[in-house]
Amino acid sequence: MHELSIAESIITAVVQEMEEQSLSSVSVIGVRIGAVSGVLPDALLFSYEVAIGGTALSDTKLEIEKVPAEGKCRHCEAHVRLGDCSFLCPKCGSGAVDLRSGHELEVAYIEAERSCEGESDDEVES
Amino acid sequence: MNERIPLKKKILSENDRLAKEARDEFSHHSVVALNLVSSPGAGKTSLLERTLQALGNDIRIGLIAGDVQTENDATRLIKAGGGEMVWPVVTGGACHLDARMIMRVLKDVDLDRLDLLFIENVGNLVCPSSFDLGELMKVVLISTTEGDDKPLKYPAMFRRSGLMVVNKTDLLGTSDFSMQRVVGNARSINPDLEVIETSCRTGVGLDKWEDWLRGLLASGQ
């Protein structure tokens, strides 16, 4: 159920970025969600639709890339990819897999328009 | 024309930033902060009541008590000896505490008057695992009236905890719960997980928990 908080955090992060980079007309937000991040993509999509209502991002679309959990097993030393929501090594069943990926919760990209008028004036002055 | 702009920005960067602020505060004041998590009804508040009664005279303990609704837990902790060192956080429906809530509470907390701060999270084994609160360690509590496969069902929480307390050991034998299986399942997720068995009702095992806390304080300060 914390997907709603995650959706709100995405909106906060993107709105902040829009201000910092002078971006407008955001159409798409791309996020990367790790397999063991504890966030369910379907629940996040649903929460996102609810959370964007009345915000600057109300007409945007959320694209989710699922990132598999991968790492090296300390026990059998195999490089493995874990199943969804499992931390066990699929080769030997050990739980001691040092993960290189799978915890991701990040905004990877946005599709937007750069509104450069203000910035170009600054550049001329500097 | 819209263009694709790469960001690579952590979704919880704001929470992580506030959690770091909280962690720096704790460290600056030499306060050991523990984030106590479990399912509803596993005995978080009972364990804290017992801890206040046993250690309240030697160790300066503060408690942030999170609940979805009501301040019932906070009221119990105040009565158990927590007094004015108990700060309730009612999340108003949210299923977890986040670092912003903690930072808001810390405005009212004089950390110089504390050695140990318990953050009693909302009873939930899923959502609180994603939110760093600035704690030194997560302590996960599980009781013998739950399934012994819970560590496999909620691996993220057991993976991210440093200690598992298995509570309600006085009820062992009245259900199919096996101590061996729960420890095996938990360590298959997190081989370094420490385990302490307690019964808050009879008091058995609480000495081990108290020793563990004393050890943590001695090494953390």
Interface residues (C-beta under 8 A of the other chain):
Chain A: M1 H2 S5 I6 S9 I10 T12 A13 E17 Q21 L23 S25 S27 V28 G30 V31 V36 S37 G38 V39 C85 S86 F87 L88 G93 S94 G95 A96 L105 E106 V107 A108 Y109 I110 E111 A112 E113 R114
Chain B: M1 N2 E3 R4 I5 P6 L7 K8 K9 K10 I11 L12 S13 E14 N15 A94 C95 H96 D98 V126 C127 S129 S130 F131 L152 P155 A156 R159 R187 S188 I189 N190 P191
